[in-house]
Amino acid sequence: MIRKWFERVRGWLAGLSFRTGVIVLAMCVPFYVISFAQMALPISAGAKSALWVIFFGLAKTAQYGGLTILGAEGLRRLKRMWRKGT
């Protein structure tokens, strides 16, 4: 039952556009930055831990979601675009 649900979600994500995948994948960068930058805030250790867990989780979710949306062919396309740009 859970396996079918995961397959449905994965299929839906894979059906999204290349542009959407790049945007979702790019969103992991600010989430990673925020997850570590918030350590400099003058708040309690418990609040820092909670913020880190939230933002690091969002970063990982965006990372794996973006990779799922792009798929193997999308990653190849992204690498080709990256090489042409540099």
N, C-alpha and C positions, 0 to 999 in steps of 0.2 A: 504494500500500500504506500509506504513512504518512498520506496524506490520509484514507483510510477509517478508520484508527485514530483520528485527530483528530476525525472526525465522530462516531464511536462514543462517545468520551469526552465530547464536547460534548453529545451527546444524553443521555448518562447524567446529566451535571451539570444540564442543563436540566430533567430529570425530578425533581430533588430539590425539597423544599418551600420555600415562601417563607421560613419561619422559619429553615431551615437556611441559606439564602442571606444572610439578615440577620446571622446569627451569624458566618458565614465572612467576610462583608464587614466586620463590626465587629472581627474579629481582626487586620485590617491595621493598625489604630491602635496597639495595643501593640507590634506588630512594628516599626513605624516609630519609635516612641518609643525602644525598646530599641536599634535600629540606630544611632541618634545619641547616646543617653545613654551607651552603653558607651565613647564616646570619652573620657569623664572618668575612666575607670578607669586605675589606675597599672600598665599592662601595656605590652608592647613594641608598636611600630608595626605589626609583622607580624601580631600577634595581633588588634590593633584592626581592621586591614584585613580579616582573615578573618572576624571577628565581624560587621563591617559588611556584607560580601558575603552572609553567611548570613542575617542578620536582614532586610536590605533585600530579598533574594530571597524570603524568606518573606512579607514584607509585600506585594510585588507579586503573588505567587502567590495570596495570600488576596484581594487586591483584584480581580484578574481572575477568579478562581474564583467569588467572590461575585457579581460582575456577570453572569457566565455563568449561574449558578444562577438569579438573579432575572430576567434577561431584560428586555426593554423594558417589558412590562406590570408586572413586579415593581418596577421603578424608579419608574414612575408611581405605583404604590400606595404605595411608601415615601415619595415626595415629598408625597403627599396626607396621609399619616399625620404627617409632619414638620411640615407647615403647620398642621394641626389642633392639634398639641401646643404650638405657639408662639403 
